[in-house]
Amino acid sequence: MQDDEEFEKKICVTNGGKTTLAKKLQKQLPNCSVISQDDYFKPESEIKIDENGFLQYDELEALNMETLMSAVYSWIKNPQNSPESDDLESAEEIPILIIEGFLLYNYKPLDTVWNRSYFLTIPYEECKRRRSTRVYEPPDPPGYFDGHVWPMYLKHRREIEDIKRNIVYLDGTKSEEDLFLRVYNDLIEEREKQKCLRITPEVPSNSTSRIL
């Protein structure tokens, strides 16, 4: 576990509502920051193209993950007060960092930073419907969802199912409020746990110490 002065969580899956959930949590949780994986895509000119002419955006190679990790380590070293925390009491709360994205569990350097992990799931038809309502730059060409987006989601989902980590799977078809309350209550519980760790008396040097 990392320093008990702060903690991190992550949310995954394309078009599952992760960004909406992360922003709502940031607004409601004092001293909470968000890093979005979508902000770290490489320029289109650097994205690979497959034999069908589809840009391979749903791969780790399409993202500047080293830059994202630098942002995470920078936050761990010096947690920034959230812009939403506009009073002293909020700023004194244990900082929370939410990292939201669709390819987080598949990037091993991130494995050491999580306190809580969530994966939003939605079925094929609902994912395709939501995707069709979004505007992307560049826009999705015909057949892109079935020929690239969904197959890559299934591939990455199989990969993380082999990872031995406590991932909480959430039904992305539930209401925004239901999803928010589920995660919000978890994070309040985690923050209280971290507060208890913060005030736990030091173990004498001649005693057996605890490993957290």
MORABEL-V869004 format. One record per residue. N is the residue number from 0. PHI is phi in degrees with one decimal (* if undefined). PSI is psi in whole degrees, -180 to 180 (NA if undefined). Layout:
n=N phi=PHI psi=PSI
n=N phi=PHI psi=PSI
This chain:
n=0 phi=* psi=141
n=1 phi=-76.7 psi=-180
n=2 phi=-43.9 psi=135
n=3 phi=-79.2 psi=10
n=4 phi=-86.4 psi=-8
n=5 phi=-158.5 psi=166
n=6 phi=-151.7 psi=160
n=7 phi=-124.2 psi=155
n=8 phi=-143.2 psi=164
n=9 phi=-141.6 psi=156
n=10 phi=-134.3 psi=138
n=11 phi=-129.3 psi=171
n=12 phi=107.2 psi=135
n=13 phi=-69.3 psi=135
n=14 phi=58.5 psi=24
n=15 phi=-95.0 psi=-3
n=16 phi=97.2 psi=14
n=17 phi=-66.0 psi=-41
n=18 phi=-67.8 psi=-42
n=19 phi=-59.7 psi=-45
n=20 phi=-64.4 psi=-45
n=21 phi=-61.4 psi=-43
n=22 phi=-66.9 psi=-37
n=23 phi=-68.8 psi=-39
n=24 phi=-63.6 psi=-42
n=25 phi=-60.9 psi=-38
n=26 phi=-69.4 psi=-33
n=27 phi=-95.7 psi=-20
n=28 phi=-98.2 psi=121
n=29 phi=-60.2 psi=141
n=30 phi=56.3 psi=50
n=31 phi=-119.0 psi=132
n=32 phi=-116.7 psi=157
n=33 phi=-129.8 psi=134
n=34 phi=-115.7 psi=127
n=35 phi=-107.3 psi=125
n=36 phi=-61.9 psi=-30
n=37 phi=-61.0 psi=-20
n=38 phi=-77.9 psi=-2
n=39 phi=-117.5 psi=21
n=40 phi=-68.1 psi=143
n=41 phi=-73.6 psi=163
n=42 phi=-61.1 psi=152
n=43 phi=-53.2 psi=-34
n=44 phi=-64.7 psi=-18
n=45 phi=-101.9 psi=1
n=46 phi=-88.0 psi=132
n=47 phi=-66.7 psi=154
n=48 phi=-121.3 psi=133
n=49 phi=-86.9 psi=-177
n=50 phi=-65.5 psi=-17
n=51 phi=-92.1 psi=0
n=52 phi=84.5 psi=11
n=53 phi=-88.5 psi=131
n=54 phi=-66.7 psi=132
n=55 phi=-90.5 psi=69
n=56 phi=-76.7 psi=-23
n=57 phi=-93.2 psi=43
n=58 phi=-134.0 psi=152
n=59 phi=-59.9 psi=-32
n=60 phi=-64.7 psi=-16
n=61 phi=-84.9 psi=-2
n=62 phi=-120.4 psi=146
n=63 phi=-85.4 psi=74
n=64 phi=-69.2 psi=-30
n=65 phi=-64.4 psi=-37
n=66 phi=-68.4 psi=-40
n=67 phi=-60.5 psi=-44
n=68 phi=-62.7 psi=-36
n=69 phi=-62.5 psi=-39
n=70 phi=-65.9 psi=-39
n=71 phi=-65.1 psi=-49
n=72 phi=-63.6 psi=-35
n=73 phi=-64.0 psi=-41
n=74 phi=-65.9 psi=-43
n=75 phi=-60.5 psi=-40
n=76 phi=-69.5 psi=-36
n=77 phi=-147.2 psi=79
n=78 phi=-56.3 psi=129
n=79 phi=-91.4 psi=137
n=80 phi=-64.5 psi=136
n=81 phi=-64.9 psi=144
n=82 phi=-58.0 psi=-23
n=83 phi=-74.4 psi=-18
n=84 phi=-89.2 psi=93
n=85 phi=-104.4 psi=16
n=86 phi=-138.7 psi=161
n=87 phi=-62.4 psi=-41
n=88 phi=-61.3 psi=-42
n=89 phi=-65.1 psi=-42
n=90 phi=-64.5 psi=-24
n=91 phi=-86.3 psi=-7
n=92 phi=-66.3 psi=153
n=93 phi=-58.8 psi=127
n=94 phi=-64.9 psi=146
n=95 phi=-123.2 psi=135
n=96 phi=-115.5 psi=123
n=97 phi=-103.1 psi=125
n=98 phi=-111.1 psi=117
n=99 phi=-116.1 psi=139
n=100 phi=179.1 psi=178
n=101 phi=-105.9 psi=-9
n=102 phi=-137.2 psi=59
n=103 phi=-97.9 psi=-43
n=104 phi=-68.4 psi=-19
n=105 phi=-88.1 psi=1
n=106 phi=-111.7 psi=104
n=107 phi=-59.8 psi=-37
n=108 phi=-56.5 psi=-21
n=109 phi=-81.3 psi=-11
n=110 phi=-59.0 psi=-27
n=111 phi=-88.6 psi=-3
n=112 phi=-107.1 psi=-4
n=113 phi=-88.4 psi=140
n=114 phi=-100.3 psi=-41
n=115 phi=-132.9 psi=140
n=116 phi=-131.7 psi=133
n=117 phi=-130.8 psi=147
n=118 phi=-133.5 psi=113
n=119 phi=-81.9 psi=127
n=120 phi=-116.6 psi=143
n=121 phi=-141.7 psi=149
n=122 phi=-71.6 psi=165
n=123 phi=-50.4 psi=-54
n=124 phi=-61.0 psi=-42
n=125 phi=-69.4 psi=-40
n=126 phi=-62.3 psi=-44
n=127 phi=-64.9 psi=-39
n=128 phi=-63.7 psi=-47
n=129 phi=-63.5 psi=-41
n=130 phi=-59.9 psi=-38
n=131 phi=-68.3 psi=-19
n=132 phi=-91.0 psi=-7
n=133 phi=-92.3 psi=152
n=134 phi=-108.8 psi=119
n=135 phi=-113.8 psi=154
n=136 phi=-128.6 psi=109
n=137 phi=-73.3 psi=156
n=138 phi=-67.3 psi=153
n=139 phi=-65.7 psi=127
n=140 phi=-75.7 psi=164
n=141 phi=-55.5 psi=134
n=142 phi=82.8 psi=2
n=143 phi=-66.3 psi=-40
n=144 phi=-64.3 psi=-51
n=145 phi=-73.8 psi=-29
n=146 phi=-90.4 psi=-16
n=147 phi=-139.5 psi=-57
n=148 phi=-59.2 psi=-56
n=149 phi=-68.2 psi=-44
n=150 phi=-58.2 psi=-38
n=151 phi=-70.0 psi=-36
n=152 phi=-60.6 psi=-46
n=153 phi=-63.1 psi=-40
n=154 phi=-61.8 psi=-49
n=155 phi=-69.6 psi=-33
n=156 phi=-63.9 psi=-41
n=157 phi=-62.6 psi=-38
n=158 phi=-63.0 psi=-45
n=159 phi=-76.3 psi=-20
n=160 phi=-66.5 psi=-19
n=161 phi=-89.1 psi=-5
n=162 phi=-84.9 psi=129
n=163 phi=-87.7 psi=88
n=164 phi=-146.0 psi=151
n=165 phi=-79.6 psi=86
n=166 phi=-98.5 psi=129
n=167 phi=-94.1 psi=118
n=168 phi=-90.5 psi=127
n=169 phi=-115.0 psi=141
n=170 phi=-79.0 psi=106
n=171 phi=-69.2 psi=-6
n=172 phi=-86.3 psi=-8
n=173 phi=-70.9 psi=165
n=174 phi=-65.9 psi=155
n=175 phi=-56.7 psi=-38
n=176 phi=-67.3 psi=-42
n=177 phi=-61.6 psi=-45
n=178 phi=-65.4 psi=-42
n=179 phi=-60.3 psi=-50
n=180 phi=-63.0 psi=-38
n=181 phi=-60.6 psi=-48
n=182 phi=-78.5 psi=-40
n=183 phi=-56.6 psi=-47
n=184 phi=-64.3 psi=-37
n=185 phi=-61.1 psi=-44
n=186 phi=-71.5 psi=-34
n=187 phi=-63.2 psi=-42
n=188 phi=-62.3 psi=-44
n=189 phi=-64.7 psi=-40
n=190 phi=-63.5 psi=-41
n=191 phi=-64.9 psi=-37
n=192 phi=-62.3 psi=-43
n=193 phi=-66.0 psi=-35
n=194 phi=-63.5 psi=-41
n=195 phi=-63.6 psi=-40
n=196 phi=-64.7 psi=-35
n=197 phi=-64.8 psi=-35
n=198 phi=-98.9 psi=2
n=199 phi=-64.4 psi=128
n=200 phi=-59.3 psi=148
n=201 phi=-66.4 psi=144
n=202 phi=-79.7 psi=130
n=203 phi=-53.2 psi=148
n=204 phi=-62.0 psi=-24
n=205 phi=-94.2 psi=11
n=206 phi=-109.0 psi=164
n=207 phi=-74.6 psi=125
n=208 phi=-85.7 psi=161
n=209 phi=-94.9 psi=145
n=210 phi=-105.9 psi=121
n=211 phi=-95.7 psi=NA
